Amino acid sequence: MITERELIAAIERRTITRTPAVAIDNLAATGAVQVQPPSGLLQGIGDDCAVWRPIAGEVSLVTTDTLVEGVHFNRSWHPPRLLGRKAVTVNMSDIAAMGGRPRFVLLSLGLNGDEGEQWINDLLDGLTEAVQEYRSVLIGGDTVRSPGGVMLAITVIGEATPGRVCHRFGGRGGDSVWVGGPLGLAAAGLELCRRGLADQQPWRAAVQAHLDPEAQVELGEKLAATGLIHAMIDLSDGLATDLAHLCEASGSSSKSKAARGAEIAAELLPIPEIVHRAARFCAIDPLSWALSGGEDYRLLFTTAPENDEAVIRLAAASSNPQLTRIGRLTTQPGIILRQNGSSRKIDYGGYDHFRSPS
């Protein structure tokens, strides 16, 4: 069983921030990480607080998410390296939704003592991989014994350009509703993992979407830079729930055209063929995965319809051009799904930590 001192040392070996000048030289010599001096960082791991100098003219973004064993992940099928990556990614997705750039990461890690040294090292490898991929730096955190299972709480500090921060409020009636990629993959992957099919090649893309998602940080920054985005949110709890969140936030505005609801078309939802195949295999409606599955971590955003062509051009020039218009915002409350000539109102349906089991 690893000791707390050994755990902290393992984390420090993977970061360049303990004492910036000395640690960078030491780690460059060992090849432990791809070494880049963190911009503005004065003190990282190794003191009571991290210290950094804000970038002049930028605003700061702060977000935190927690992953708890038995609630957000199952160790029996979630490899530790991918779990470490996912813990970082879900926070980066929040930064993406605001149109920001990540800078620094804090980790609070709770372990129950039965994980084993290799499992812990793999977890930390994945976590530091993701931190570097999103061009950020781990600067501190906490470690604790967790009698209830593994717990990872990540805080990400980012930056954004004033006047270009995107919020979930601001949607207007008539706005086009766009989504930044395929829907339902992660939910399909979760169901396949539950059925013991995580290692089967035909389902690899879906399982990967659940175990190792990607945050659309680059897309979020590009969208924010256009100045055309009225409202934006990331899809963590499911399309139906997160679109409702956006509409509720927008509806709190006193503006006469503030959006309070939306109409979306089932045939426009970007549901990949693998999701349809998995749904047939599992005897589940693929639409339920797209609407309520959650953890897609695609960006959902709205623009004025006259700017649709600008969004299409941005998609064509992007390295990930899967932007899809799925409907429009309305000034009437509620989310309406149009399918096969009929309409029905859909409720939240996504993940809710405190909802009583049905």
C-alpha positions, 0 to 999 in steps of 0.5 A, spaced: 500 500 500 502 506 498 504 511 503 501 519 503 508 521 502 510 516 496 503 519 493 505 526 493 512 524 491 509 521 485 505 527 483 511 531 484 515 527 479 510 528 474 509 536 474 514 542 473 511 546 478 514 545 485 519 550 485 519 552 477 527 554 476 529 547 479 524 543 478 524 544 470 531 543 470 531 536 474 525 534 470 528 536 463 534 531 465 529 525 467 525 526 461 519 525 466 515 530 462 515 535 456 518 541 459 515 548 458 516 553 463 508 555 466 507 562 464 506 567 470 507 561 475 511 563 481 510 557 485 506 551 484 506 544 488 510 544 495 507 550 498 501 552 502 498 555 496 500 556 489 502 563 486 501 566 479 501 572 476 494 574 472 495 575 464 494 583 463 487 584 460 484 577 461 479 575 465 479 568 470 475 562 469 474 557 475 471 550 475 471 544 479 468 537 478 468 531 482 468 524 480 466 519 485 467 511 484 460 508 484 457 514 482 461 516 476 465 510 474 466 503 475 473 501 476 472 494 474 471 496 467 475 503 467 482 503 466 486 508 471 489 511 465 483 513 462 480 515 468 485 520 470 484 523 463 477 523 464 477 527 470 481 532 467 477 533 461 470 534 464 473 540 467 476 542 461 469 542 457 467 547 462 472 552 460 471 550 453 463 552 454 465 559 456 470 560 450 476 560 455 483 557 455 485 553 461 492 555 465 492 551 471 489 545 474 488 543 482 487 535 484 484 533 490 485 525 490 482 520 495 484 513 495 481 507 500 488 504 500 486 497 496 488 500 489 495 498 488 501 502 486 501 500 479 494 503 479 495 509 482 501 510 477 497 509 471 491 514 474 497 519 475 500 518 468 493 519 465 491 525 469 498 529 467 497 526 460 491 530 459 493 536 463 499 537 458 494 536 452 490 541 454 496 546 455 495 547 462 499 545 468 498 542 475 500 546 480 497 543 487 492 540 490 490 535 496 491 527 498 486 524 503 484 517 505 477 515 502 473 510 506 468 510 500 472 509 494 476 513 489 474 520 489 478 525 484 476 532 485 479 537 479 479 544 479 481 548 473 483 555 472 482 558 465 483 565 462 478 568 457 478 575 453 473 580 456 467 581 452 468 574 449 466 570 454 460 565 453 455 564 458 449 559 458 444 565 458 443 570 452 439 566 447 434 569 443 427 567 440 429 564 433 436 563 434 439 557 431 441 551 436 447 548 434 451 542 437 458 540 436 459 533 434 455 526 435 450 525 440 449 518 444 456 515 443 458 516 451 451 513 453 452 507 448 459 506 451 457 506 458 451 501 457 456 496 453 461 497 459 455 495 463 454 489 459 461 486 459 462 488 452 468 494 453 473 490 449 469 488 443 472 491 437 465 493 434 464 497 439 470 501 440 468 508 438 462 508 443 466 505 449 472 510 448 467 516 448 465 513 455 472 512 458 476 517 454 472 523 452 475 529 449 473 537 451 472 542 445 477 547 448 479 549 441 472 550 438 470 553 444 475 559 443 474 559 436 466 560 437 467 565 442 472 569 438 467 570 432 462 574 437 456 571 434 455 566 440 448 568 444 449 562 449 453 556 450 453 550 454 457 543 454 453 537 454 455 533 460 448 531 463 444 530 456 441 534 450 434 535 453 437 537 460 443 542 458 438 545 453 433 546 458 438 549 462 440 554 457 433 556 456 432 557 463 438 561 464 436 565 457 429 566 460 431 569 466 433 575 462 428 581 461 429 582 454 423 581 450 426 576 445 429 572 451 428 565 449 425 560 454 424 554 450 426 550 444 424 546 438 429 540 435 428 535 430 429 528 431 432 527 424 437 533 425 440 530 431 447 527 429 447 520 432 452 516 429 451 509 426 455 505 431 450 508 436 444 505 432 447 499 432 448 498 439 441 501 440 439 495 436 443 490 440 441 492 447 434 493 445 434 501 447 431 507 443 438 510 440 434 517 441 434 516 448 441 516 449 442 522 444 437 526 448 438 523 456 445 519 456 449 525 458 457 525 458 457 527 450 461 533 452 460 537 445 458 544 445 451 546 444 450 553 442 446 558 439 446 564 434 442 568 430 439 565 424 442 570 419 449 567 422 448 560 420 453 561 414 458 564 418 458 558 423 458 553 417 464 556 414 467 556 421 466 548 421 469 547 414 475 551 416 475 547 423 479 540 424 473 538 427 467 540 422 462 536 425 457 542 427 450 540 426 444 545 426 438 541 430 433 546 431 431 553 434 430 557 440 423 559 442 420 565 447 415 559 449 417 555 455 419 548 454 423 543 449 419 540 444 421 534 440 419 534 432 419 527 429 415 524 424 410 529 423 408 530 430 411 534 436 412 532 444 414 536 450 421 532 453 423 533 460 430 534 463 431 526 463 438 527 464 443 525 469 441 528 476 445 526 482 439 527 487 433 524 483 430 519 487 430 512 483 424 510 479 
